[in-house]
Structure formats: C-alpha cells, structure tokens
Amino acid sequence: MPLLELKNVTKSFASKTARPFVVLEHITMAVDKKDFVCIVGPSGCGKSTLLRIICGLIPPTDGQVLYKGAEVKGVCDEMAMVFQSFALFPWLTVLDNVEIGLYSKKMSQEEKKRKALKMIETIGLKGFEEAYPRELSGGMKQRVGLARALVSEPTVLLMDEPFSSLDPLTATHLREELVDFWLNPNLAPDTVIMVTHSVEEAVYLANRVIVLSHRPGTIIKEVPVDLPRPRDPRSDKLYTLVDQITSLIA
C-alpha cells in the first residue's frame, strides 16, 4: 500500500460564469515512503493547490486523498508545509516561530521549547533564538520556516517553491541540506513532495518528477530520475532529463 495516494482528484472553484473554474482535473498518483517527488508545470496549472489538497488544507471537489489507507479529511498532523513566502510571524522570535510547529502537539511547554531549541541548532540557527524575522536574511528566514515544519517530525514534508526567492548560492546550500535531512534515517521527513518552477532543481533533487499540463492541471507524465547521489548539477545525463521534461511543459 502506498504511503500517500490520490485517486481521480479534481478541484474547481465557483466563478462569475455558469461554469466552475477548474484548476485540477483527474489527478491520480501514488507516493511511497522514502520518496522524493517534485511537481513541475506551467504557471497557474494548480501545483500549489495540489499541495494544499494533499495535506488537507483544502478539500478536493471530487476524488480522494488517502494517507496510510485512510481518507484525508482536514489537516493531516503527520504532514508539514514549507511556503515560498516564509510565512513567519513578524512579532515572534525565531524560537517562538519554531515552537508554533508544535502547537497541536500534546506535550508540556518545556518539552516544546527543548525540541524547538534542538531543531534550531540542527538547522544551523543556534545563537539566533531571540532574533526577529526582520533581523534575518532571506536564507535564514527560510531556515526558520524549515525548522518550524521539521520540529513536529512529519512523515511527509510538502514544499511550495521554497528556494525561489533566495539568491542562487543560498538556495544551493539549502537544497543540499534538505537532501541530507531526507537521507538521514534518524531525522524527519521520510518523504518529500515539492513544487518548483525550476526543472533543473526538480531533476537535481527528486526520485520522480511529475509533470502537469496547462490549466486545468492533469498529469502529462511521471519521469523517473535514476541518477546516483550526490548528483552533479552540470552532468550531461542530468541535462538530458531537464531537456526531456522542459519539452513536455512547453
């Protein structure tokens, strides 16, 4: 049984016309434990909407999302999301922002603080516990967002273009650290599903790349990425796959 399964998922929204605005249509896919899946496609094809449906932030109009065989109804507490816009609370410190990731967990405040401090150290932000978001660089803000997601030890980490607003060097470092987290059996997450506009980033990171069509988004193809790790971002094999996937989107 797959860890996560989408069965014929469709999402539409009401519009000013008689016909609904269809964003996603007939999405069927399966994700296994220890999978790293990237989702690519044209702007506006429903990639971000798909992530929100997977974790239960919004319901599908039709179809089902199954997690460990049970239908997802409401927010799944074994999944966590990292957003493109950082989505930090500006009036809270780094420590407080990370502790938000444990808000729904049944544990003492002391235990929440201990876990948050440990994750802050793991993510490379030790010494910035009392800093506010306005005092941090873009890369540090995204580290806080990643720490907030990982502190709850999710089985599935969902990422919505997490590196697109960062400078290239910072984005490269964070990609490598993300892979290290995913490959480490002692750390969460087991599975990563990431939306990206960058086909190069998708091929560099993923085991599989799912290509969506223009709106309404449907799955055109799933492309396996069998390149060994660590991957050379300049390799000919990597760029052969990049060209193949890019031609599907164009």
C-alpha positions as CSV (number, residue, x, y, z in Angstrom):
1,M,0.0,0.0,0.0
2,P,1.4,3.4,-0.9
3,L,2.1,5.9,1.9
4,L,0.0,8.5,0.0
5,E,-2.4,8.0,-2.8
6,L,-4.5,10.5,-4.9
7,K,-7.5,9.0,-6.7
8,N,-9.0,11.0,-9.5
9,V,-8.7,14.3,-7.7
10,T,-10.4,17.3,-9.2
11,K,-10.6,20.8,-7.9
12,S,-12.8,23.6,-9.1
13,F,-13.9,27.0,-7.7
14,A,-17.0,29.0,-8.2
15,S,-16.8,31.7,-10.9
16,K,-18.9,34.6,-12.1
17,T,-20.0,32.5,-15.1
18,A,-22.3,29.5,-15.0
19,R,-19.3,27.1,-15.4
20,P,-17.0,26.5,-12.4
21,F,-13.3,27.4,-12.7
22,V,-11.5,24.0,-12.9
23,V,-7.9,24.1,-11.6
24,L,-7.0,20.4,-11.4
25,E,-8.6,17.5,-13.2
26,H,-8.4,13.7,-12.6
27,I,-5.1,13.7,-10.7
28,T,-4.2,10.1,-9.9
29,M,-0.8,9.4,-8.3
30,A,0.9,7.4,-5.5
31,V,3.8,8.3,-3.3
32,D,5.8,5.8,-1.3
33,K,7.8,6.1,1.9
34,K,11.3,7.5,1.3
35,D,10.1,9.0,-2.0
36,F,11.2,12.5,-3.1
37,V,8.8,13.8,-5.7
38,C,8.9,17.1,-7.5
39,I,5.9,18.6,-9.3
40,V,6.5,20.9,-12.2
41,G,4.3,22.6,-14.8
42,P,3.3,25.9,-16.3
43,S,2.3,28.8,-14.1
44,G,-1.3,28.6,-12.9
45,C,-1.7,24.9,-13.5
46,G,-2.6,24.1,-9.9
47,K,0.7,22.9,-8.4
48,S,0.3,24.8,-5.2
49,T,-3.4,23.9,-4.9
50,L,-2.4,20.3,-5.3
51,L,-0.1,20.5,-2.3
52,R,-2.8,22.1,-0.2
53,I,-5.3,19.3,-1.1
54,I,-2.7,16.7,-0.2
55,C,-2.2,17.9,3.3
56,G,-5.9,18.7,3.9
57,L,-5.8,22.5,3.9
58,I,-8.5,22.5,1.2
59,P,-10.8,19.6,0.2
60,P,-10.9,18.3,-3.4
61,T,-14.1,18.9,-5.3
62,D,-14.1,15.3,-6.4
63,G,-11.8,12.3,-5.8
64,Q,-9.9,11.1,-2.7
65,V,-6.6,11.7,-1.0
66,L,-5.6,8.6,1.1
67,Y,-2.8,8.7,3.7
68,K,-1.8,5.2,5.0
69,G,-5.0,3.9,3.5
70,A,-7.4,6.4,5.3
71,E,-9.0,9.3,3.6
72,V,-7.6,12.7,4.4
73,K,-10.4,14.9,5.9
74,G,-9.0,18.0,7.4
75,V,-5.4,18.9,8.1
76,C,-3.2,15.8,8.5
77,D,-0.9,16.2,11.5
78,E,1.7,13.8,10.1
79,M,2.4,16.3,7.3
80,A,4.0,19.8,7.3
81,M,4.3,22.6,4.8
82,V,7.1,25.0,3.9
83,F,5.9,28.1,2.0
84,Q,7.7,30.2,-0.6
85,S,6.9,33.4,1.3
86,F,8.5,32.2,4.6
87,A,5.1,32.8,6.4
88,L,6.8,33.8,9.7
89,F,5.0,35.8,12.4
90,P,7.0,39.1,12.5
91,W,6.2,39.8,16.1
92,L,7.6,36.4,17.3
93,T,11.2,35.4,17.8
94,V,12.9,32.6,15.9
95,L,12.3,30.3,18.9
96,D,8.6,31.2,19.1
97,N,8.1,30.8,15.4
98,V,9.6,27.3,15.5
99,E,7.5,26.4,18.6
100,I,4.4,27.2,16.5
101,G,5.1,23.9,14.7
102,L,4.3,22.1,17.9
103,Y,1.1,24.0,18.7
104,S,-1.2,21.0,18.3
105,K,1.1,18.5,20.0
106,K,0.2,17.2,23.4
107,M,3.3,18.0,25.4
108,S,4.4,20.4,28.0
109,Q,5.7,23.9,27.2
110,E,9.1,22.9,28.5
111,E,9.2,19.9,26.1
112,K,8.1,22.1,23.2
113,K,10.9,24.6,24.0
114,R,13.5,21.8,24.2
115,K,12.5,20.3,20.9
116,A,12.4,23.7,19.2
117,L,15.9,24.6,20.5
118,K,17.3,21.3,19.3
119,M,15.8,21.9,15.8
120,I,17.1,25.4,15.7
121,E,20.6,24.1,16.4
122,T,20.2,21.3,13.8
123,I,19.1,23.7,11.1
124,G,22.1,26.0,11.7
125,L,20.5,28.9,13.6
126,K,22.0,28.5,17.1
127,G,22.5,31.9,18.6
128,F,19.5,33.4,16.8
129,E,16.8,32.1,19.1
130,E,15.8,35.5,20.2
131,A,16.1,37.3,16.9
132,Y,13.0,38.6,15.0
133,P,12.3,37.8,11.3
134,R,13.1,41.4,10.3
135,E,16.7,40.8,11.6
136,L,17.3,37.8,9.4
137,S,18.4,37.3,5.8
138,G,16.1,35.5,3.3
139,G,18.0,32.3,3.7
140,M,17.8,32.4,7.5
141,K,14.1,33.1,7.3
142,Q,13.6,30.0,5.2
143,R,15.7,28.0,7.6
144,V,13.2,29.1,10.3
145,G,10.3,28.0,8.1
146,L,12.0,24.7,7.5
147,A,12.7,24.2,11.3
148,R,9.1,25.0,12.1
149,A,8.0,22.3,9.6
150,L,10.5,19.7,10.8
151,V,10.2,20.2,14.5
152,S,6.9,18.2,14.5
153,E,8.8,15.3,12.9
154,P,6.5,14.9,9.9
155,T,6.4,11.8,7.8
156,V,5.6,13.9,4.7
157,L,7.2,17.3,4.1
158,L,5.4,19.5,1.5
159,M,7.3,22.4,0.0
160,D,5.9,25.1,-2.2
161,E,8.8,26.7,-4.2
162,P,10.8,27.0,-1.1
163,F,14.0,28.3,-2.7
164,S,12.7,30.5,-5.5
165,S,13.0,33.8,-3.6
166,L,16.6,33.1,-2.4
167,D,19.9,34.0,-4.0
168,P,21.5,31.1,-6.0
169,L,24.2,30.3,-3.5
170,T,21.9,30.2,-0.5
171,A,19.4,28.1,-2.5
172,T,22.1,25.6,-3.4
173,H,23.2,25.2,0.2
174,L,19.6,24.7,1.4
175,R,18.9,22.1,-1.3
176,E,21.9,20.1,-0.2
177,E,20.9,20.3,3.4
178,L,17.3,19.3,2.5
179,V,18.7,16.1,0.8
180,D,20.8,15.4,3.9
181,F,17.8,15.6,6.1
182,W,15.8,13.4,3.9
183,L,18.6,10.8,3.6
184,N,19.2,10.7,7.3
185,P,17.2,7.8,8.8
186,N,17.3,9.5,12.2
187,L,15.6,12.7,11.1
188,A,12.3,13.7,9.6
189,P,10.9,13.7,7.0
190,D,10.6,10.2,5.4
191,T,9.0,11.6,2.2
192,V,9.2,15.0,0.4
193,I,6.8,16.4,-2.2
194,M,8.0,19.7,-3.6
195,V,6.5,22.1,-6.1
196,T,9.1,24.0,-8.2
197,H,9.2,26.1,-11.4
198,S,12.8,25.1,-11.9
199,V,13.1,21.8,-13.9
200,E,16.9,21.8,-13.1
201,E,16.0,21.9,-9.4
202,A,13.5,19.1,-9.8
203,V,15.9,16.8,-11.5
204,Y,18.7,17.6,-9.1
205,L,16.5,16.7,-6.1
206,A,13.8,14.2,-7.0
207,N,13.5,10.5,-7.5
208,R,10.5,11.2,-9.7
209,V,9.3,14.3,-11.5
210,I,5.5,14.7,-12.1
211,V,4.7,17.0,-15.0
212,L,1.4,18.8,-15.0
213,S,-0.3,20.3,-18.1
214,H,-1.7,23.8,-18.6
215,R,-4.9,24.5,-16.6
216,P,-6.8,22.5,-15.8
217,G,-3.8,20.7,-14.5
218,T,-3.6,17.0,-15.4
219,I,-0.6,14.6,-15.2
220,I,1.2,14.5,-18.5
221,K,3.9,12.2,-17.4
222,E,5.9,10.9,-14.5
223,V,9.6,10.9,-15.2
224,P,11.9,8.7,-13.0
225,V,15.3,10.2,-12.1
226,D,17.8,7.3,-11.6
227,L,20.9,9.5,-11.3
228,P,23.2,8.5,-8.4
229,R,23.6,10.7,-5.4
230,P,25.3,13.1,-4.7
231,R,24.3,14.5,-8.1
232,D,26.5,16.7,-10.3
233,P,24.3,19.6,-11.4
234,R,26.4,20.0,-14.5
235,S,26.3,16.4,-15.7
236,D,25.1,15.6,-19.3
237,K,22.7,13.0,-18.0
238,L,21.0,15.5,-15.7
239,Y,20.6,18.0,-18.5
240,T,19.3,15.3,-20.9
241,L,16.4,14.8,-18.4
242,V,16.0,18.5,-18.0
243,D,15.5,18.9,-21.7
244,Q,13.1,16.0,-21.9
245,I,10.9,17.4,-19.1
246,T,11.1,21.0,-20.4
247,S,9.8,19.8,-23.8
248,L,6.8,18.4,-22.1
249,I,5.9,21.7,-20.5
250,A,6.5,23.9,-23.5
